[in-house]
Amino acid sequence: MHHTIMHSSSRTLKNNVITFFTMALLIFSANSSGAEIGITDKSIRIGGVMDFEGQSRGLGQNMRKGIIAAISGKKVKGRSIDFVTRNDSYSPSLTVEATEKLIDEGIFVMLGNVGTPTAKVSLPLLADNDVPAVGFFTGAGLLRPGVGDVINYRASYVQETAAVISSALSSGVAAEEICAYVQNDAYGMAGVAGIKKAIASKRGARKITKLLDQILEMEGNNPLRNNIGPIGVYQRNTLNSKSGYDSLKHWEEQQDVTCKLVVSVGTYNAIGRFAGYSRYKGDNWIVSAVSFTGAENLKTVLNEFGVNGGVVMTQVVPSLDSNIPILEEARMKLGNDYGYVSLEGFLVGKMLISALKKIEGEITRDKFLAAIRGEKFDLGGVKLNFRNGNQGSKLVTMIYYNNGEYRTLKKSGWKQII
């Protein structure tokens, strides 16, 4: 009997020990999975999907350089920031592939992705996996507010196009003299929405806004948007300007007007070639471009096609020669790579670090988002305000390309160039 009791006790003890170790293992597993994805004792793993090999590779390369310059050597709670990037050649199908790979590998947030059509496919994937999308290089409305947890640094394309158009209108350009050459997708249509917003209250604009609505409402992949209104479109990742150019000439003939300003929303290769083609055909239209086009890369293409002036660009970063502390640091760290796109990458990297440093205790995505939402930041002279939404900056500046150089363009300067 005594033996049986001992046997029973040892069996109970054995079971208790097994239960204890099982529980300990479960608790350990819970804790290790409870450590947020992408966070280890030594590093914070950040992902980025950009164009390094396609038609817009200059943008991806410069965004990456700017981010790396900002985070290099920096530590948060004793952890280094590892920036792991993948190429998507500005092609949505490759974006999906690259995004899924990074999610599977385990990233804390996705940072600085380049492009609107690419964001359109990556945001739902990131949302499904609770990965915040931070500082993407696009001003499209689909990120304002966007699917999932989206944090934007920059002003929107609507704000950029509205700034350039309102400057032209206040210098005497009529609503029907404002035309556009845009990429035939969500990116280009963000620009068309900006035009609509900017001219809506102007005399004679009702007929134009109806045509713009017709263009905006068209769906599908590469719909037939040419020859409807003051808009010319080109297909993404192609460089043929002719059909979009012909659409603008059709508008001029139909309305008996001249496109004094052509607002462009596209990539530097496409817009540079369009400007070259229109000059070759004898049109001296002022061509404007949004920040995404990439000033440095656009300049190279304009020079290649013999265009030495008549181009206005909006930017969402301060003037490059500004003396504010963060720009002095960016100039020092980026050296010859310092420019509009790399500066935006640098600001996005700094925004990330500032938010991470505000976190108390364990680093989690929820705490990271809480450190930004509803808050204000001063990144060494660049002020961000997230109290009214998920976009920190409304800054839009303008530069004018003339005699092979960019110069700051003030509102009053429009009278000389139109």
Secondary structure, 3 states (H helix, E strand, C coil): CHHHHHHHHHHHHHHHHHHHHHHHHHHHHHHHHHCCCCECCCEEEEEEEECCCCCCHHHHHHHHHHHHHHHCCCEECCEEEEEEEEECCCCHHHHHHHHHHHHHHCCCEEECCECHHHHHHHHHHHHHCCCCEECCECCCHHHCCCCCCEEECCCCHHHHHHHHHHHHHHCCCCHHHEEEEEECCHHHHHHHHHHHHHHCCCCCCHHHHHHHHHHHHCCCCCCCCCCCCCEEEECCCCCCCHHHHHHHHHHHHHHCCCCCEEEEECCHHHHHHHHHHHHHCCCCCEEEECHHHCHHHHHHHHHHCCCCEEEEEEECCCCCCCCCHHHHHHHHHHHHHCCHHHHHHHHHHHHHHHHHHHCCCCCCHHHHHHHHCCCEEEECCEEEECCCCCECCCCCEEEEEECCEEEECCHHHHHHHC
